[in-house]
Amino acid sequence: MILFKPEMAAAILSGQKICTRRRGRKRWNVGAIHQCYTRMPWGKEPGKPFAKVRIVSVTREESPGSPGCGFVWPSGRKTEAEREGFASWVDFLAAYAEINGEAALRECCWRVHFAREDDR
């Protein structure tokens, strides 16, 4: 299970968002299939999965704001901000800080690249 903000569901379903950065211990293995939710699947109003994704790669980053993280790919390829589902790296960092707190911008994180399973 991977939990996303509701506004990211459309970006995942459209194929725009193909990457997420997460704090804490490593919980994803390359090749594993995960259900995507916007609410926990248990409780009073349980969430339902909106997509299924396959983990393509998992890498450790010094921080989401570290040099090179906002890397712009050569012409014709998505920028890292676009892979995260945002128009700019500044927009991504603002959302990441809102979710995780300002201090998280200086902490290690996992970059999890995924593909919609039904897109294979």
MODELLER restraints for C-alpha pairs under 7 A, 6 or more apart:
rsr = mdl.restraints
at = mdl.atoms
rsr.add(forms.Gaussian(group=physical.xy_distance, feature=features.Distance(at['CA:1:A'], at['CA:34:A']), mean=5.10, stdev=0.5))
rsr.add(forms.Gaussian(group=physical.xy_distance, feature=features.Distance(at['CA:1:A'], at['CA:35:A']), mean=4.81, stdev=0.5))
rsr.add(forms.Gaussian(group=physical.xy_distance, feature=features.Distance(at['CA:1:A'], at['CA:36:A']), mean=5.82, stdev=0.5))
rsr.add(forms.Gaussian(group=physical.xy_distance, feature=features.Distance(at['CA:2:A'], at['CA:34:A']), mean=6.55, stdev=0.5))
rsr.add(forms.Gaussian(group=physical.xy_distance, feature=features.Distance(at['CA:2:A'], at['CA:35:A']), mean=6.30, stdev=0.5))
rsr.add(forms.Gaussian(group=physical.xy_distance, feature=features.Distance(at['CA:2:A'], at['CA:36:A']), mean=4.95, stdev=0.5))
rsr.add(forms.Gaussian(group=physical.xy_distance, feature=features.Distance(at['CA:2:A'], at['CA:37:A']), mean=6.26, stdev=0.5))
rsr.add(forms.Gaussian(group=physical.xy_distance, feature=features.Distance(at['CA:3:A'], at['CA:36:A']), mean=5.96, stdev=0.5))
rsr.add(forms.Gaussian(group=physical.xy_distance, feature=features.Distance(at['CA:3:A'], at['CA:37:A']), mean=4.94, stdev=0.5))
rsr.add(forms.Gaussian(group=physical.xy_distance, feature=features.Distance(at['CA:3:A'], at['CA:38:A']), mean=5.56, stdev=0.5))
rsr.add(forms.Gaussian(group=physical.xy_distance, feature=features.Distance(at['CA:3:A'], at['CA:39:A']), mean=6.81, stdev=0.5))
rsr.add(forms.Gaussian(group=physical.xy_distance, feature=features.Distance(at['CA:4:A'], at['CA:37:A']), mean=6.13, stdev=0.5))
rsr.add(forms.Gaussian(group=physical.xy_distance, feature=features.Distance(at['CA:4:A'], at['CA:38:A']), mean=5.06, stdev=0.5))
rsr.add(forms.Gaussian(group=physical.xy_distance, feature=features.Distance(at['CA:5:A'], at['CA:38:A']), mean=5.63, stdev=0.5))
rsr.add(forms.Gaussian(group=physical.xy_distance, feature=features.Distance(at['CA:6:A'], at['CA:38:A']), mean=5.20, stdev=0.5))
rsr.add(forms.Gaussian(group=physical.xy_distance, feature=features.Distance(at['CA:11:A'], at['CA:17:A']), mean=5.11, stdev=0.5))
rsr.add(forms.Gaussian(group=physical.xy_distance, feature=features.Distance(at['CA:11:A'], at['CA:85:A']), mean=5.94, stdev=0.5))
rsr.add(forms.Gaussian(group=physical.xy_distance, feature=features.Distance(at['CA:12:A'], at['CA:18:A']), mean=6.68, stdev=0.5))
rsr.add(forms.Gaussian(group=physical.xy_distance, feature=features.Distance(at['CA:13:A'], at['CA:51:A']), mean=6.98, stdev=0.5))
rsr.add(forms.Gaussian(group=physical.xy_distance, feature=features.Distance(at['CA:16:A'], at['CA:82:A']), mean=6.83, stdev=0.5))
rsr.add(forms.Gaussian(group=physical.xy_distance, feature=features.Distance(at['CA:16:A'], at['CA:83:A']), mean=6.47, stdev=0.5))
rsr.add(forms.Gaussian(group=physical.xy_distance, feature=features.Distance(at['CA:16:A'], at['CA:85:A']), mean=5.73, stdev=0.5))
rsr.add(forms.Gaussian(group=physical.xy_distance, feature=features.Distance(at['CA:17:A'], at['CA:82:A']), mean=6.84, stdev=0.5))
rsr.add(forms.Gaussian(group=physical.xy_distance, feature=features.Distance(at['CA:17:A'], at['CA:83:A']), mean=5.06, stdev=0.5))
rsr.add(forms.Gaussian(group=physical.xy_distance, feature=features.Distance(at['CA:17:A'], at['CA:84:A']), mean=5.08, stdev=0.5))
rsr.add(forms.Gaussian(group=physical.xy_distance, feature=features.Distance(at['CA:17:A'], at['CA:85:A']), mean=4.30, stdev=0.5))
rsr.add(forms.Gaussian(group=physical.xy_distance, feature=features.Distance(at['CA:18:A'], at['CA:83:A']), mean=5.18, stdev=0.5))
rsr.add(forms.Gaussian(group=physical.xy_distance, feature=features.Distance(at['CA:18:A'], at['CA:84:A']), mean=6.34, stdev=0.5))
rsr.add(forms.Gaussian(group=physical.xy_distance, feature=features.Distance(at['CA:18:A'], at['CA:113:A']), mean=5.87, stdev=0.5))
rsr.add(forms.Gaussian(group=physical.xy_distance, feature=features.Distance(at['CA:18:A'], at['CA:114:A']), mean=5.31, stdev=0.5))
rsr.add(forms.Gaussian(group=physical.xy_distance, feature=features.Distance(at['CA:18:A'], at['CA:115:A']), mean=6.08, stdev=0.5))
rsr.add(forms.Gaussian(group=physical.xy_distance, feature=features.Distance(at['CA:19:A'], at['CA:83:A']), mean=5.40, stdev=0.5))
rsr.add(forms.Gaussian(group=physical.xy_distance, feature=features.Distance(at['CA:19:A'], at['CA:84:A']), mean=5.05, stdev=0.5))
rsr.add(forms.Gaussian(group=physical.xy_distance, feature=features.Distance(at['CA:19:A'], at['CA:111:A']), mean=6.94, stdev=0.5))
rsr.add(forms.Gaussian(group=physical.xy_distance, feature=features.Distance(at['CA:19:A'], at['CA:112:A']), mean=5.54, stdev=0.5))
rsr.add(forms.Gaussian(group=physical.xy_distance, feature=features.Distance(at['CA:19:A'], at['CA:113:A']), mean=4.31, stdev=0.5))
rsr.add(forms.Gaussian(group=physical.xy_distance, feature=features.Distance(at['CA:19:A'], at['CA:114:A']), mean=5.89, stdev=0.5))
rsr.add(forms.Gaussian(group=physical.xy_distance, feature=features.Distance(at['CA:20:A'], at['CA:84:A']), mean=5.86, stdev=0.5))
rsr.add(forms.Gaussian(group=physical.xy_distance, feature=features.Distance(at['CA:20:A'], at['CA:111:A']), mean=5.91, stdev=0.5))
rsr.add(forms.Gaussian(group=physical.xy_distance, feature=features.Distance(at['CA:20:A'], at['CA:112:A']), mean=5.24, stdev=0.5))
rsr.add(forms.Gaussian(group=physical.xy_distance, feature=features.Distance(at['CA:20:A'], at['CA:113:A']), mean=6.56, stdev=0.5))
rsr.add(forms.Gaussian(group=physical.xy_distance, feature=features.Distance(at['CA:21:A'], at['CA:109:A']), mean=6.24, stdev=0.5))
rsr.add(forms.Gaussian(group=physical.xy_distance, feature=features.Distance(at['CA:21:A'], at['CA:110:A']), mean=5.36, stdev=0.5))
rsr.add(forms.Gaussian(group=physical.xy_distance, feature=features.Distance(at['CA:21:A'], at['CA:111:A']), mean=4.53, stdev=0.5))
rsr.add(forms.Gaussian(group=physical.xy_distance, feature=features.Distance(at['CA:21:A'], at['CA:112:A']), mean=6.00, stdev=0.5))
rsr.add(forms.Gaussian(group=physical.xy_distance, feature=features.Distance(at['CA:22:A'], at['CA:109:A']), mean=5.42, stdev=0.5))
rsr.add(forms.Gaussian(group=physical.xy_distance, feature=features.Distance(at['CA:22:A'], at['CA:110:A']), mean=5.10, stdev=0.5))
rsr.add(forms.Gaussian(group=physical.xy_distance, feature=features.Distance(at['CA:22:A'], at['CA:111:A']), mean=6.67, stdev=0.5))
rsr.add(forms.Gaussian(group=physical.xy_distance, feature=features.Distance(at['CA:23:A'], at['CA:108:A']), mean=6.91, stdev=0.5))
rsr.add(forms.Gaussian(group=physical.xy_distance, feature=features.Distance(at['CA:23:A'], at['CA:109:A']), mean=4.68, stdev=0.5))
rsr.add(forms.Gaussian(group=physical.xy_distance, feature=features.Distance(at['CA:23:A'], at['CA:110:A']), mean=6.23, stdev=0.5))
rsr.add(forms.Gaussian(group=physical.xy_distance, feature=features.Distance(at['CA:29:A'], at['CA:55:A']), mean=6.61, stdev=0.5))
rsr.add(forms.Gaussian(group=physical.xy_distance, feature=features.Distance(at['CA:30:A'], at['CA:55:A']), mean=4.93, stdev=0.5))
rsr.add(forms.Gaussian(group=physical.xy_distance, feature=features.Distance(at['CA:30:A'], at['CA:56:A']), mean=5.43, stdev=0.5))
rsr.add(forms.Gaussian(group=physical.xy_distance, feature=features.Distance(at['CA:30:A'], at['CA:57:A']), mean=5.51, stdev=0.5))
rsr.add(forms.Gaussian(group=physical.xy_distance, feature=features.Distance(at['CA:30:A'], at['CA:58:A']), mean=6.79, stdev=0.5))
rsr.add(forms.Gaussian(group=physical.xy_distance, feature=features.Distance(at['CA:31:A'], at['CA:54:A']), mean=5.78, stdev=0.5))
rsr.add(forms.Gaussian(group=physical.xy_distance, feature=features.Distance(at['CA:31:A'], at['CA:55:A']), mean=5.13, stdev=0.5))
rsr.add(forms.Gaussian(group=physical.xy_distance, feature=features.Distance(at['CA:31:A'], at['CA:56:A']), mean=6.18, stdev=0.5))
rsr.add(forms.Gaussian(group=physical.xy_distance, feature=features.Distance(at['CA:32:A'], at['CA:54:A']), mean=5.61, stdev=0.5))
rsr.add(forms.Gaussian(group=physical.xy_distance, feature=features.Distance(at['CA:32:A'], at['CA:55:A']), mean=5.55, stdev=0.5))
rsr.add(forms.Gaussian(group=physical.xy_distance, feature=features.Distance(at['CA:33:A'], at['CA:52:A']), mean=6.79, stdev=0.5))
rsr.add(forms.Gaussian(group=physical.xy_distance, feature=features.Distance(at['CA:33:A'], at['CA:53:A']), mean=5.58, stdev=0.5))
rsr.add(forms.Gaussian(group=physical.xy_distance, feature=features.Distance(at['CA:33:A'], at['CA:54:A']), mean=4.48, stdev=0.5))
rsr.add(forms.Gaussian(group=physical.xy_distance, feature=features.Distance(at['CA:33:A'], at['CA:55:A']), mean=6.53, stdev=0.5))
rsr.add(forms.Gaussian(group=physical.xy_distance, feature=features.Distance(at['CA:34:A'], at['CA:52:A']), mean=5.71, stdev=0.5))
rsr.add(forms.Gaussian(group=physical.xy_distance, feature=features.Distance(at['CA:34:A'], at['CA:53:A']), mean=5.39, stdev=0.5))
rsr.add(forms.Gaussian(group=physical.xy_distance, feature=features.Distance(at['CA:34:A'], at['CA:54:A']), mean=6.45, stdev=0.5))
rsr.add(forms.Gaussian(group=physical.xy_distance, feature=features.Distance(at['CA:35:A'], at['CA:49:A']), mean=5.78, stdev=0.5))
rsr.add(forms.Gaussian(group=physical.xy_distance, feature=features.Distance(at['CA:35:A'], at['CA:51:A']), mean=6.00, stdev=0.5))
rsr.add(forms.Gaussian(group=physical.xy_distance, feature=features.Distance(at['CA:35:A'], at['CA:52:A']), mean=4.59, stdev=0.5))
rsr.add(forms.Gaussian(group=physical.xy_distance, feature=features.Distance(at['CA:35:A'], at['CA:53:A']), mean=6.49, stdev=0.5))
rsr.add(forms.Gaussian(group=physical.xy_distance, feature=features.Distance(at['CA:36:A'], at['CA:49:A']), mean=5.25, stdev=0.5))
rsr.add(forms.Gaussian(group=physical.xy_distance, feature=features.Distance(at['CA:36:A'], at['CA:50:A']), mean=5.83, stdev=0.5))
rsr.add(forms.Gaussian(group=physical.xy_distance, feature=features.Distance(at['CA:36:A'], at['CA:51:A']), mean=5.21, stdev=0.5))
rsr.add(forms.Gaussian(group=physical.xy_distance, feature=features.Distance(at['CA:36:A'], at['CA:52:A']), mean=5.94, stdev=0.5))
rsr.add(forms.Gaussian(group=physical.xy_distance, feature=features.Distance(at['CA:37:A'], at['CA:47:A']), mean=6.38, stdev=0.5))
rsr.add(forms.Gaussian(group=physical.xy_distance, feature=features.Distance(at['CA:37:A'], at['CA:48:A']), mean=6.21, stdev=0.5))
rsr.add(forms.Gaussian(group=physical.xy_distance, feature=features.Distance(at['CA:37:A'], at['CA:49:A']), mean=4.75, stdev=0.5))
rsr.add(forms.Gaussian(group=physical.xy_distance, feature=features.Distance(at['CA:37:A'], at['CA:50:A']), mean=6.01, stdev=0.5))
rsr.add(forms.Gaussian(group=physical.xy_distance, feature=features.Distance(at['CA:38:A'], at['CA:47:A']), mean=6.57, stdev=0.5))
rsr.add(forms.Gaussian(group=physical.xy_distance, feature=features.Distance(at['CA:39:A'], at['CA:46:A']), mean=6.65, stdev=0.5))
rsr.add(forms.Gaussian(group=physical.xy_distance, feature=features.Distance(at['CA:39:A'], at['CA:47:A']), mean=4.51, stdev=0.5))
rsr.add(forms.Gaussian(group=physical.xy_distance, feature=features.Distance(at['CA:40:A'], at['CA:46:A']), mean=5.97, stdev=0.5))
rsr.add(forms.Gaussian(group=physical.xy_distance, feature=features.Distance(at['CA:40:A'], at['CA:47:A']), mean=5.33, stdev=0.5))
rsr.add(forms.Gaussian(group=physical.xy_distance, feature=features.Distance(at['CA:41:A'], at['CA:47:A']), mean=4.46, stdev=0.5))
rsr.add(forms.Gaussian(group=physical.xy_distance, feature=features.Distance(at['CA:41:A'], at['CA:48:A']), mean=6.14, stdev=0.5))
rsr.add(forms.Gaussian(group=physical.xy_distance, feature=features.Distance(at['CA:52:A'], at['CA:116:A']), mean=5.93, stdev=0.5))
rsr.add(forms.Gaussian(group=physical.xy_distance, feature=features.Distance(at['CA:52:A'], at['CA:117:A']), mean=5.48, stdev=0.5))
rsr.add(forms.Gaussian(group=physical.xy_distance, feature=features.Distance(at['CA:53:A'], at['CA:114:A']), mean=6.07, stdev=0.5))
rsr.add(forms.Gaussian(group=physical.xy_distance, feature=features.Distance(at['CA:53:A'], at['CA:115:A']), mean=5.38, stdev=0.5))
rsr.add(forms.Gaussian(group=physical.xy_distance, feature=features.Distance(at['CA:53:A'], at['CA:116:A']), mean=4.34, stdev=0.5))
rsr.add(forms.Gaussian(group=physical.xy_distance, feature=features.Distance(at['CA:53:A'], at['CA:117:A']), mean=4.72, stdev=0.5))
rsr.add(forms.Gaussian(group=physical.xy_distance, feature=features.Distance(at['CA:54:A'], at['CA:114:A']), mean=5.49, stdev=0.5))
rsr.add(forms.Gaussian(group=physical.xy_distance, feature=features.Distance(at['CA:54:A'], at['CA:115:A']), mean=5.37, stdev=0.5))
rsr.add(forms.Gaussian(group=physical.xy_distance, feature=features.Distance(at['CA:54:A'], at['CA:116:A']), mean=6.32, stdev=0.5))
rsr.add(forms.Gaussian(group=physical.xy_distance, feature=features.Distance(at['CA:54:A'], at['CA:117:A']), mean=5.52, stdev=0.5))
rsr.add(forms.Gaussian(group=physical.xy_distance, feature=features.Distance(at['CA:55:A'], at['CA:113:A']), mean=6.15, stdev=0.5))
rsr.add(forms.Gaussian(group=physical.xy_distance, feature=features.Distance(at['CA:55:A'], at['CA:114:A']), mean=4.45, stdev=0.5))
rsr.add(forms.Gaussian(group=physical.xy_distance, feature=features.Distance(at['CA:55:A'], at['CA:115:A']), mean=6.64, stdev=0.5))
rsr.add(forms.Gaussian(group=physical.xy_distance, feature=features.Distance(at['CA:56:A'], at['CA:113:A']), mean=5.42, stdev=0.5))
rsr.add(forms.Gaussian(group=physical.xy_distance, feature=features.Distance(at['CA:56:A'], at['CA:114:A']), mean=4.98, stdev=0.5))
rsr.add(forms.Gaussian(group=physical.xy_distance, feature=features.Distance(at['CA:56:A'], at['CA:115:A']), mean=6.71, stdev=0.5))
rsr.add(forms.Gaussian(group=physical.xy_distance, feature=features.Distance(at['CA:57:A'], at['CA:112:A']), mean=6.00, stdev=0.5))
rsr.add(forms.Gaussian(group=physical.xy_distance, feature=features.Distance(at['CA:57:A'], at['CA:113:A']), mean=5.17, stdev=0.5))
rsr.add(forms.Gaussian(group=physical.xy_distance, feature=features.Distance(at['CA:58:A'], at['CA:110:A']), mean=6.60, stdev=0.5))
rsr.add(forms.Gaussian(group=physical.xy_distance, feature=features.Distance(at['CA:58:A'], at['CA:111:A']), mean=5.65, stdev=0.5))
rsr.add(forms.Gaussian(group=physical.xy_distance, feature=features.Distance(at['CA:58:A'], at['CA:112:A']), mean=4.68, stdev=0.5))
rsr.add(forms.Gaussian(group=physical.xy_distance, feature=features.Distance(at['CA:58:A'], at['CA:113:A']), mean=6.37, stdev=0.5))
rsr.add(forms.Gaussian(group=physical.xy_distance, feature=features.Distance(at['CA:59:A'], at['CA:110:A']), mean=5.69, stdev=0.5))
rsr.add(forms.Gaussian(group=physical.xy_distance, feature=features.Distance(at['CA:59:A'], at['CA:111:A']), mean=5.22, stdev=0.5))
rsr.add(forms.Gaussian(group=physical.xy_distance, feature=features.Distance(at['CA:59:A'], at['CA:112:A']), mean=6.76, stdev=0.5))
rsr.add(forms.Gaussian(group=physical.xy_distance, feature=features.Distance(at['CA:60:A'], at['CA:109:A']), mean=5.98, stdev=0.5))
rsr.add(forms.Gaussian(group=physical.xy_distance, feature=features.Distance(at['CA:60:A'], at['CA:110:A']), mean=4.67, stdev=0.5))
rsr.add(forms.Gaussian(group=physical.xy_distance, feature=features.Distance(at['CA:60:A'], at['CA:111:A']), mean=6.21, stdev=0.5))
rsr.add(forms.Gaussian(group=physical.xy_distance, feature=features.Distance(at['CA:61:A'], at['CA:108:A']), mean=5.64, stdev=0.5))
rsr.add(forms.Gaussian(group=physical.xy_distance, feature=features.Distance(at['CA:61:A'], at['CA:109:A']), mean=5.40, stdev=0.5))
rsr.add(forms.Gaussian(group=physical.xy_distance, feature=features.Distance(at['CA:61:A'], at['CA:110:A']), mean=6.04, stdev=0.5))
rsr.add(forms.Gaussian(group=physical.xy_distance, feature=features.Distance(at['CA:61:A'], at['CA:111:A']), mean=6.83, stdev=0.5))
rsr.add(forms.Gaussian(group=physical.xy_distance, feature=features.Distance(at['CA:62:A'], at['CA:107:A']), mean=6.60, stdev=0.5))
rsr.add(forms.Gaussian(group=physical.xy_distance, feature=features.Distance(at['CA:62:A'], at['CA:108:A']), mean=4.55, stdev=0.5))
rsr.add(forms.Gaussian(group=physical.xy_distance, feature=features.Distance(at['CA:62:A'], at['CA:109:A']), mean=6.69, stdev=0.5))
rsr.add(forms.Gaussian(group=physical.xy_distance, feature=features.Distance(at['CA:63:A'], at['CA:105:A']), mean=6.04, stdev=0.5))
rsr.add(forms.Gaussian(group=physical.xy_distance, feature=features.Distance(at['CA:63:A'], at['CA:106:A']), mean=5.32, stdev=0.5))
rsr.add(forms.Gaussian(group=physical.xy_distance, feature=features.Distance(at['CA:63:A'], at['CA:107:A']), mean=4.97, stdev=0.5))
rsr.add(forms.Gaussian(group=physical.xy_distance, feature=features.Distance(at['CA:63:A'], at['CA:108:A']), mean=4.48, stdev=0.5))
rsr.add(forms.Gaussian(group=physical.xy_distance, feature=features.Distance(at['CA:63:A'], at['CA:109:A']), mean=5.72, stdev=0.5))
rsr.add(forms.Gaussian(group=physical.xy_distance, feature=features.Distance(at['CA:64:A'], at['CA:105:A']), mean=5.87, stdev=0.5))
rsr.add(forms.Gaussian(group=physical.xy_distance, feature=features.Distance(at['CA:64:A'], at['CA:109:A']), mean=6.64, stdev=0.5))
rsr.add(forms.Gaussian(group=physical.xy_distance, feature=features.Distance(at['CA:65:A'], at['CA:105:A']), mean=5.83, stdev=0.5))
rsr.add(forms.Gaussian(group=physical.xy_distance, feature=features.Distance(at['CA:65:A'], at['CA:106:A']), mean=6.90, stdev=0.5))
rsr.add(forms.Gaussian(group=physical.xy_distance, feature=features.Distance(at['CA:70:A'], at['CA:80:A']), mean=5.71, stdev=0.5))
rsr.add(forms.Gaussian(group=physical.xy_distance, feature=features.Distance(at['CA:70:A'], at['CA:81:A']), mean=6.66, stdev=0.5))
rsr.add(forms.Gaussian(group=physical.xy_distance, feature=features.Distance(at['CA:70:A'], at['CA:89:A']), mean=5.90, stdev=0.5))
rsr.add(forms.Gaussian(group=physical.xy_distance, feature=features.Distance(at['CA:71:A'], at['CA:79:A']), mean=6.60, stdev=0.5))
rsr.add(forms.Gaussian(group=physical.xy_distance, feature=features.Distance(at['CA:71:A'], at['CA:80:A']), mean=5.99, stdev=0.5))
rsr.add(forms.Gaussian(group=physical.xy_distance, feature=features.Distance(at['CA:72:A'], at['CA:79:A']), mean=4.68, stdev=0.5))
rsr.add(forms.Gaussian(group=physical.xy_distance, feature=features.Distance(at['CA:72:A'], at['CA:80:A']), mean=6.44, stdev=0.5))
rsr.add(forms.Gaussian(group=physical.xy_distance, feature=features.Distance(at['CA:73:A'], at['CA:79:A']), mean=5.43, stdev=0.5))
rsr.add(forms.Gaussian(group=physical.xy_distance, feature=features.Distance(at['CA:81:A'], at['CA:87:A']), mean=6.27, stdev=0.5))
rsr.add(forms.Gaussian(group=physical.xy_distance, feature=features.Distance(at['CA:81:A'], at['CA:88:A']), mean=5.33, stdev=0.5))
rsr.add(forms.Gaussian(group=physical.xy_distance, feature=features.Distance(at['CA:81:A'], at['CA:89:A']), mean=4.89, stdev=0.5))
rsr.add(forms.Gaussian(group=physical.xy_distance, feature=features.Distance(at['CA:81:A'], at['CA:92:A']), mean=6.32, stdev=0.5))
rsr.add(forms.Gaussian(group=physical.xy_distance, feature=features.Distance(at['CA:86:A'], at['CA:92:A']), mean=5.77, stdev=0.5))
rsr.add(forms.Gaussian(group=physical.xy_distance, feature=features.Distance(at['CA:97:A'], at['CA:104:A']), mean=6.60, stdev=0.5))
rsr.add(forms.Gaussian(group=physical.xy_distance, feature=features.Distance(at['CA:97:A'], at['CA:105:A']), mean=6.47, stdev=0.5))
